[in-house]
Amino acid sequence: MRRTISLLFAAVAIPALVMVTPPPAQAIESGLSAYEPGTIVVKTSERRLYLILGNGQTRSYTVGVGKAGKTWTGVSYVSGKYLKPAWSPPAEIRADKPNLPAVIPGGSRSNPMGVAAMTLSGGEYAIHGTNNPGSIGGYVSYGCIRMHNSDILDLYRRVGVGTKVVVMR
């Protein structure tokens, strides 16, 4: 009996671990060669973020994007980079979720920014990690670009403040 329970537990636990671990970002050939190396391109319809490397190569990450009515398109720039950022919910989110505190400290399990965030100029949006990895790959945010924590840390070290960010459908 004990052996059956152990095997059953292993059969359930191992697939769960595999599903939570994101596939590593990959350098791939892409049709994004018109963009300068170092540019971040987000294709919301694909739920993908591409870092343009040059020579037709990109680094590709799966992301969560704005839910229905919350997506946006345009050009922005990375305006700030933060590790373990505190989060203050914007007015729109506070209106939908009035029980949220005014500030959630960085590193808190309830902080949706994850391990790092890069704020974008011209608004309340950011490219950030998450405390909910199951949301990656979906239409899930209020307009922010959500990444696995390992992926945001990778992107964070590859780009600087001033990096161009293009968001398209």
Number of C-alpha atoms within 10 A of each C-alpha: 5 7 8 9 10 11 11 11 11 12 11 11 11 10 10 11 10 10 11 12 12 18 13 14 17 12 16 14 15 14 10 16 15 9 17 13 16 18 20 26 21 25 16 23 12 15 20 19 28 27 24 24 20 16 10 16 19 26 18 22 24 23 30 29 31 19 15 11 8 13 20 16 13 10 15 19 19 21 16 14 19 15 17 16 21 19 19 15 19 12 10 10 12 14 11 9 11 12 8 14 12 12 11 18 15 19 17 16 13 15 22 20 30 29 22 27 29 26 21 23 17 11 8 12 18 21 25 30 29 25 19 18 19 14 17 22 19 18 21 19 16 19 21 23 29 34 32 29 21 19 21 23 18 13 23 19 9 10 17 16 14 14 15 21 22 18 17 15 12
